[in-house]
Amino acid sequence: MPTTPEQIDLWRSAPTENQSLEFKEAKIQFDNKALFKYWAPRCFKWVKRI
């Protein structure tokens, strides 16, 4: 299911970050391998909880 603009607005209006919502500032452009190495463990951990 794709993320809708309404969902993004809901995330942006959250009062604080939490266990399943974390914003990161993109100061430099990351390559795909670096992004995968960063996000894959977090996503797999989240999926296991479902």
Secondary structure, DSSP 8 states (H G I E B T S, - for coil): ----HHHHHHHHT-SS-BTTB-----SS---HHHHHHHHHHHHHHHHHH-
